[in-house]
Amino acid sequence: MKDTRTWEIILVLLLLAVLAGFGATTAGFLDFYNLSDSTFNYSEKALIALPMALVIIAGEIDISVAATVALTSVMMGLAKNAGAGTGMIVLVGLGSGALCGALNGVLVTRFALPSIVVTIGTLSLYRGAALVILGDGAITGYPQALSTIGNGYVGDLIGLPALQIPIEFAIFALAAAVFGVVLHKTVWGRRIYAIGANPIASRFSGIPVNRYRLVLFIVIGIMAGLASVLLTGRIGSTRPNIAMGWELDAITMVILGGVNINGGSGSLLGVVLAIFVLGMFTFGLQMSNV
């Protein structure tokens, strides 16, 4: 715990250094509205990083999350073409993500396969399925309500136009609070740490290790589906190559946040701080035309 707190302090200092450095050298960097809009660039990846942290703490990993985003977006596109409304499109996205995660979880828990091997395989499966279904085509014409979710602001929804906080970022902040409480304040969280530290001892302690692992894979699939909903709404189209490379971005956020890649330790606060450090640094480089 002491090492975790030390790393969190280091991340806070890094974040302050990024803000101070770019604020002093880049005009407009510290403008509230610019900082607010910059969250569009990383909120969707951050939503994937939150459950990824829990999966890695539990001693597993999911390399297929970006491919899950692509496949769920294709499923939403097919639902839209079939005449589904916004609500059904969102449900299709979340449900498709849950099914992708469940397949990963079943292969890991029922067949005792290493999660990195399983998810590398399903990465190819999910991305390949998206390519087979769409080819080099795209699906557009999504409902305006979906675009509002991906591009809108909280202030516009509640009648306070001055409150220009992106809906995507508000969803991420809420999700971060929920995941933080679950990981650090509940029995579930303590058991996730125990499973990552020593799964054999956890089994002998009466913890249903495989059940927890299965649920974690389903949860990360659902969150990938949610990220897909937001991304599809934001760009207004579905293509099989969307979210390419996001799995590495999400894992980078988690590891930079101080989560042990071997499992058993880490904090969600560290992951959130790492998300802001990477997000602000990338935004600063963009503002500097790098």
NORWOTA-V193785 format. One record per residue. RES is the residue in one small letter. SS is DSSP state (H for helix, E for strand, - for the rest). PSI is psi in radians with two decimals (none if undefined). OMEGA is omega in whole degrees, 0 to 359 (* if undefined). Layout:
res,ss,psi,omega
RES,SS,PSI,OMEGA
RES,SS,PSI,OMEGA
//
This chain:
res,ss,psi,omega
m,-,-0.67,178
k,H,-0.76,179
d,H,-0.66,179
t,H,-0.80,179
r,H,-0.69,179
t,H,-0.76,180
w,H,-0.63,177
e,H,-0.70,177
i,H,-0.72,178
i,H,-0.72,179
l,H,-0.67,176
v,H,-0.78,179
l,H,-0.69,177
l,H,-0.75,180
l,H,-0.77,178
l,H,-0.67,179
a,H,-0.72,178
v,H,-0.82,181
l,H,-0.76,181
a,H,-0.74,182
g,H,-0.91,181
f,H,-0.54,178
g,H,-0.59,181
a,H,-0.39,187
t,H,-0.24,186
t,-,2.02,181
a,-,2.30,176
g,-,-0.05,183
f,-,-0.73,184
l,-,0.13,175
d,-,2.30,185
f,H,-0.77,184
y,H,-0.60,176
n,H,-0.78,178
l,H,-0.67,179
s,H,-0.83,181
d,H,-0.44,180
s,H,-0.38,182
t,H,-0.33,176
f,H,-0.49,185
n,H,-0.31,184
y,-,-0.05,183
s,H,-0.70,181
e,H,-0.75,176
k,H,-0.66,181
a,H,-0.63,178
l,H,-0.54,177
i,H,-0.62,182
a,H,-0.54,182
l,H,-0.98,178
p,H,-0.47,177
m,H,-0.64,178
a,H,-0.77,180
l,H,-0.71,180
v,H,-0.76,181
i,H,-0.68,176
i,H,-0.60,179
a,-,0.05,176
g,-,0.23,180
e,-,-3.09,177
i,-,2.68,178
d,-,1.85,180
i,-,-0.14,188
s,-,0.10,189
v,H,-0.70,181
a,H,-0.68,176
a,H,-0.58,175
t,H,-0.71,176
v,H,-0.78,181
a,H,-0.81,183
l,H,-0.71,179
t,H,-0.58,176
s,H,-0.69,176
v,H,-0.72,179
m,H,-0.69,177
m,H,-0.68,178
g,H,-0.72,178
l,H,-0.66,178
a,H,-0.70,178
k,H,-0.75,179
n,H,-0.45,179
a,-,0.00,176
g,-,0.20,181
a,-,2.58,176
g,-,-3.11,184
t,H,-0.79,181
g,H,-0.79,180
m,H,-0.64,178
i,H,-0.76,179
v,H,-0.75,179
l,H,-0.67,177
v,H,-0.72,179
g,H,-0.84,180
l,H,-0.71,180
g,H,-0.70,178
s,H,-0.71,177
g,H,-0.71,179
a,H,-0.71,180
l,H,-0.70,177
c,H,-0.78,178
g,H,-0.67,180
a,H,-0.69,178
l,H,-0.78,177
n,H,-0.80,182
g,H,-0.71,179
v,H,-0.75,179
l,H,-0.63,181
v,H,-0.76,188
t,H,-0.69,184
r,H,-0.50,183
f,-,0.09,176
a,-,0.71,179
l,-,2.54,177
p,-,2.36,185
s,H,-0.57,181
i,H,-0.63,178
v,H,-0.79,181
v,H,-0.85,187
t,H,-0.42,170
i,H,-0.70,178
g,H,-0.81,181
t,H,-0.41,172
l,H,-0.86,178
s,H,-0.66,181
l,H,-0.88,184
y,H,-0.78,179
r,H,-0.68,178
g,H,-0.70,179
a,H,-0.71,178
a,H,-0.70,179
l,H,-0.69,180
v,H,-0.73,183
i,H,-0.77,185
l,H,-0.43,186
g,-,-2.29,178
d,-,0.30,181
g,-,-3.05,180
a,-,2.76,176
i,E,2.21,180
t,E,-3.03,177
g,-,0.58,179
y,-,2.74,179
p,-,2.64,180
q,H,-0.58,181
a,H,-0.63,179
l,H,-0.65,177
s,H,-0.62,178
t,H,-0.70,179
i,H,-0.73,183
g,H,-0.47,185
n,H,-0.14,188
g,-,3.07,181
y,E,2.59,181
v,H,-0.71,182
g,H,-0.64,179
d,H,-0.51,180
l,H,-0.59,185
i,H,0.15,176
g,-,0.41,177
l,-,1.41,185
p,-,-0.45,181
a,-,-0.32,180
l,-,1.37,186
q,-,1.20,175
i,-,2.10,182
p,E,2.47,177
i,H,-0.68,178
e,H,-0.79,182
f,H,-0.65,178
a,H,-0.70,178
i,H,-0.74,178
f,H,-0.78,181
a,H,-0.73,178
l,H,-0.77,180
a,H,-0.70,179
a,H,-0.72,179
a,H,-0.76,180
v,H,-0.84,180
f,H,-0.64,179
g,H,-0.75,178
v,H,-0.79,181
v,H,-0.77,185
l,H,-0.68,190
h,H,-0.21,186
k,H,0.10,183
t,-,2.87,175
v,H,-0.66,178
w,H,-0.80,181
g,H,-0.76,180
r,H,-0.64,179
r,H,-0.57,176
i,H,-0.76,176
y,H,-0.76,182
a,H,-0.72,180
i,H,-0.74,180
g,H,-0.60,181
a,H,-0.73,182
n,-,1.59,183
p,H,-0.56,181
i,H,-0.83,178
a,H,-0.60,179
s,H,-0.72,177
r,H,-0.77,180
f,H,-0.32,177
s,-,-0.02,178
g,-,0.16,179
i,-,2.19,178
p,-,1.43,189
v,H,-0.84,183
n,H,-0.59,178
r,H,-0.74,179
y,H,-0.75,179
r,H,-0.76,180
l,H,-0.79,180
v,H,-0.71,180
l,H,-0.71,178
f,H,-0.65,177
i,H,-0.72,180
v,H,-0.77,180
i,H,-0.54,174
g,H,-0.74,178
i,H,-0.74,180
m,H,-0.58,173
a,H,-0.66,176
g,H,-0.71,178
l,H,-0.76,177
a,H,-0.65,179
s,H,-0.69,177
v,H,-0.82,182
l,H,-0.75,180
l,H,-0.78,180
t,H,-0.73,178
g,H,-0.63,183
r,H,-0.78,182
i,H,-0.22,175
g,-,0.32,180
s,E,2.85,177
t,E,2.21,174
r,-,2.60,183
p,-,-0.23,182
n,-,0.21,180
i,-,2.70,178
a,-,0.42,180
m,-,2.19,179
g,-,0.03,183
w,H,-0.46,181
e,H,-0.65,179
l,H,-0.63,177
d,H,-0.78,181
a,H,-0.76,180
i,H,-0.66,177
t,H,-0.76,178
m,H,-0.73,183
v,H,-0.83,183
i,H,-0.72,176
l,H,-0.50,179
g,-,-0.01,175
g,-,0.12,178
v,-,2.30,180
n,-,2.16,182
i,-,-0.38,178
n,-,-0.06,177
g,-,2.89,173
g,-,-0.22,180
s,-,2.80,182
g,-,2.89,179
s,-,2.65,179
l,H,-0.52,177
l,H,-0.72,177
g,H,-0.70,179
v,H,-0.76,179
v,H,-0.73,178
l,H,-0.71,178
a,H,-0.64,177
i,H,-0.78,180
f,H,-0.68,179
v,H,-0.88,180
l,H,-0.75,181
g,H,-0.81,180
m,H,-0.66,179
f,H,-0.78,178
t,H,-0.74,178
f,H,-0.72,178
g,H,-0.72,177
l,H,-0.69,178
q,H,-0.74,179
m,H,-0.47,179
s,-,0.13,180
n,-,0.58,175
v,-,none,*
//
